C-alpha cells in the first residue's frame, strides 16, 4: 500500500470520566497530533465530533475525534469521509489494542475489527470496507475476558500510561511518511522504535 493518509481518526469515548482511559488511547493520539501541528480541535456537529485541519510539510491532514460513543464511531468517520470524498485507503484510525503490551505501537492496513466496537462500527459505516489503515496502540490485556470492559474504561497506572504515551509519540514521528505514502519506511521505523 502506498496511499497517502488524508484523514486521521482517534477513537474514544466522549465523557470526562473516560478521558485518558486505556480505551481512549486513539483519542489521545489524535489530540497529540493536533497539538504538535498547532491545530485547534473544534466541535463540528455535521461530523459528530471534534475536527481540525493541519499542515504537515506541504500536505493537509484532517483530524477527527468522534464524540459519539465508541460503538457509534463509524457515524462520524463516514460523515467526514463522504463530505471530503476521502477514500477508506486514505484513512488512518488510531485505537487501543488489547493484544499488545503498553509501549508497543503497530501500523496495520485492513483486516477485521478484532472485537473492537469502534472498528466494527467504522467498517459497517464505510459499507463493510475494511481497507482503512490502523494505528494500534498497545494497552495490554487484564488476563480474563470478563474483566476487559472494566479494564479498558479505567486509567492505567502512571508508569503504564507513560509507555502508551511514548509509543504514541514514536507513532507521531512517522506520520509525515504516512502522508507521503511511504508505508514501508513508516512501519520499519515505528516497529523498530516500539519493540
C-alpha positions in Angstrom: 0.0 0.0 0.0 1.3 3.5 -0.8 -1.9 5.6 -0.4 -1.1 8.9 1.4 -3.1 9.4 4.6 -5.5 12.4 4.4 -7.7 11.7 7.5 -6.6 10.7 11.0 -9.3 9.5 13.3 -8.7 8.9 17.1 -11.2 6.6 18.7 -12.5 7.0 22.3 -15.5 7.9 24.5 -16.6 11.5 25.0 -17.4 11.9 28.7 -15.0 13.4 31.2 -14.9 10.2 33.1 -13.3 8.4 30.1 -10.5 11.0 29.5 -7.1 9.3 29.3 -8.5 5.9 30.0 -7.0 2.9 28.1 -9.9 2.8 25.6 -9.2 6.5 24.7 -5.6 5.9 23.5 -6.7 6.7 19.9 -8.4 9.9 21.0 -5.2 10.9 22.9 -3.1 10.2 19.8 -5.3 12.4 17.6 -5.2 15.2 20.2 -1.4 14.9 20.3 -1.1 15.3 16.6 -3.4 18.4 16.6 -1.3 19.9 19.4 2.1 19.1 17.6 0.9 20.9 14.5 -0.9 23.8 16.1 -4.4 22.6 15.1 -7.4 23.6 17.1 -9.9 20.8 17.6 -13.4 22.3 17.4 -16.8 20.7 17.7 -18.3 20.0 14.2 -21.9 18.8 14.5 -22.1 17.6 10.9 -19.1 15.3 11.6 -20.3 14.2 15.1 -17.0 15.0 16.6 -14.1 17.4 17.1 -12.3 18.3 13.9 -9.2 20.1 12.9 -7.0 20.6 9.8 -3.3 20.8 10.0 -0.4 21.2 7.5 2.4 18.6 7.8 5.1 19.8 5.5 3.0 21.0 2.4 0.3 18.4 2.9 -3.1 18.8 4.6 -4.3 16.4 7.2 -7.8 16.3 8.6 -8.1 15.2 12.2 -11.3 13.8 13.6 -12.2 12.7 17.1 -15.7 11.2 17.2 -17.8 12.5 20.1 -20.3 9.7 19.7 -19.7 6.7 22.0 -17.1 4.2 20.8 -19.7 1.8 19.3 -21.1 4.7 17.1 -17.7 5.9 15.8 -18.4 5.0 12.2 -21.1 7.6 12.0 -18.5 10.4 12.4 -15.9 8.7 10.2 -18.3 8.1 7.3 -19.7 11.7 7.6 -16.3 13.3 7.2 -15.0 10.8 4.6 -18.1 11.2 2.5 -18.1 15.0 2.8 -14.5 15.4 1.7 -14.5 12.4 -0.6 -11.7 10.7 1.2 -11.5 7.0 0.3 -11.1 4.4 3.1 -7.5 3.7 2.0 -6.5 7.3 2.9 -7.9 7.0 6.4 -5.8 6.1 9.5 -7.8 5.0 12.6 -5.9 5.2 15.9 -7.2 2.9 18.5 -6.3 0.9 21.7 -5.2 -2.7 21.2 -5.7 -5.3 23.9 -3.4 -7.8 22.2 -0.3 -5.7 22.6 1.5 -4.5 25.7 1.8 -0.8 26.6 4.7 0.8 24.8 4.1 -1.1 21.6 2.5 0.6 18.5 1.9 -1.1 15.2 0.6 0.0 11.8 -1.7 -2.3 10.0 -3.6 -2.0 6.7 -7.0 -3.5 6.5 -8.3 -6.6 8.4 -11.2 -7.3 10.7 -12.3 -5.5 13.9 -10.8 -8.0 16.3 -13.8 -7.4 18.7 -13.1 -3.6 18.9 -16.5 -1.9 18.8 -15.1 1.3 17.3 -13.6 -0.6 14.4 -16.7 -2.8 14.0 -18.9 0.3 13.6 -16.4 2.1 11.3 -16.3 -1.0 8.9 -20.1 -1.1 8.9 -20.5 2.7 8.3 -18.0 2.5 5.4 -20.1 0.0 3.6 -18.2 -3.0 5.0 -15.0 -1.6 3.6 -12.1 -2.8 5.8 -9.3 -1.3 3.7 -8.5 1.6 6.0 -5.2 1.7 7.9 -5.0 1.3 11.7 -2.5 2.6 14.3 -2.8 0.0 17.1 -1.7 1.4 20.5 -1.0 -1.4 23.0 -2.8 -1.3 26.3 -2.3 -4.9 27.4 -4.9 -7.4 28.5 -6.3 -7.9 32.0 -5.8 -11.7 31.5 -9.5 -12.6 31.7 -12.1 -11.8 29.0 -14.8 -11.0 31.7 -12.6 -8.2 33.0 -12.0 -6.4 29.7 -14.7 -3.8 29.8 -13.8 -2.6 33.3 -10.1 -2.7 32.3 -10.3 -0.6 29.2 -12.6 2.0 30.8 -10.1 2.7 33.6 -7.0 4.9 33.6 -3.8 2.9 33.5 -1.2 3.4 36.3 1.1 6.3 35.5 4.1 4.1 34.6 1.9 2.2 32.1 0.2 5.3 30.7 3.7 6.8 30.1 4.6 3.7 28.0 1.5 4.2 25.8 2.3 8.0 25.6 5.8 7.2 24.5 4.5 4.8 21.8 2.1 7.5 20.6 5.0 10.0 20.3 7.0 7.5 18.3 4.0 7.0 16.0 3.7 10.8 15.6 7.2 10.8 14.1 6.2 8.6 11.2 3.1 10.5 10.3 4.9 12.6 7.6 6.0 9.2 6.0 2.4 8.0 6.0 1.2 11.2 4.4 3.8 10.7 1.7 2.6 7.2 1.1 5.8 5.6 2.4 4.2 2.8 4.4 7.3 0.5 4.3 9.5 3.2 5.8 6.9 4.2 8.4 6.3 0.6 9.5 10.0 -0.1 9.8 10.7 3.0 11.8 7.8 2.6 14.2 8.0 -1.1 14.7 11.7 -0.9 15.4 11.3 2.1 17.8 8.4 0.4 19.8 9.7 -3.1 20.0 
